[in-house]
Amino acid sequence: MNIKPVATEKAIMKVELDNVLTFSIDQKVTKQELKKEVESLFNVKVEKIRTNIRNNQKIAYVKLNKKYLAIDVATKLGLM
């Protein structure tokens, strides 16, 4: 599966304020597949996933459970 973190100003703001990570993913990937992948890769629990298709690209907003901080994951990914 090809998931790439998005490092825009808006994405960083979502990490800090809403505990949400933003990824650019393949359009064929389902929310369930993405949830399993994120949970296994980063050892976190996903609360909710929203997707948006923009410029022929699927953007996924992954909200983490309150016990897990998106800032920690973003730091591991080198976004912060």
C-alpha positions in Angstrom: 0.0 0.0 0.0 1.3 3.4 -0.9 0.5 6.0 1.8 2.4 9.3 1.9 2.1 11.9 4.7 1.1 15.3 3.7 3.2 18.2 5.1 1.2 21.3 4.3 0.5 24.1 6.7 -3.1 23.0 7.0 -2.0 19.3 7.7 0.4 20.4 10.5 -2.4 22.6 12.0 -4.7 19.5 12.0 -2.0 17.5 13.8 -1.7 20.1 16.5 -5.4 21.0 17.0 -7.5 18.0 16.1 -5.1 15.0 16.5 -5.5 14.2 12.8 -2.9 12.9 10.4 -3.2 13.6 6.7 -2.1 11.1 4.0 -2.1 11.0 0.3 -3.2 7.5 -0.8 -4.1 5.5 -3.8 -7.7 5.9 -4.9 -8.3 2.1 -4.8 -7.5 1.9 -1.0 -10.5 1.5 1.3 -11.0 3.1 4.7 -10.8 -0.3 6.3 -7.5 -1.1 4.6 -6.0 2.3 5.5 -7.1 1.9 9.2 -5.4 -1.5 9.5 -2.2 -0.2 7.8 -2.0 2.9 10.0 -2.7 1.0 13.2 0.0 -1.6 12.4 2.6 0.8 11.1 2.4 3.3 13.9 1.0 1.3 16.9 -2.0 3.6 17.4 -5.8 3.2 17.4 -7.7 5.0 14.7 -11.0 6.7 15.7 -12.3 7.9 12.4 -11.2 8.3 8.7 -12.5 10.9 6.3 -11.4 10.9 2.6 -11.5 13.5 -0.1 -10.6 13.3 -3.7 -8.8 16.4 -5.0 -6.9 16.9 -8.3 -7.2 13.1 -9.0 -5.6 12.4 -5.6 -7.2 10.8 -2.6 -6.5 12.6 0.6 -7.2 10.7 3.9 -7.7 12.5 7.2 -7.0 9.9 10.0 -8.2 10.9 13.5 -6.4 9.1 16.2 -7.8 7.9 19.5 -7.3 10.5 22.4 -4.8 8.1 24.1 -2.4 8.4 21.1 -0.9 11.8 20.0 -0.7 12.6 16.3 2.3 14.9 17.1 4.3 11.8 18.2 3.6 10.0 14.9 4.2 13.2 12.9 7.6 13.6 14.7 8.5 10.0 13.8 7.6 10.7 10.1 9.7 13.9 10.2 6.9 16.3 9.7 7.5 18.3 12.9 
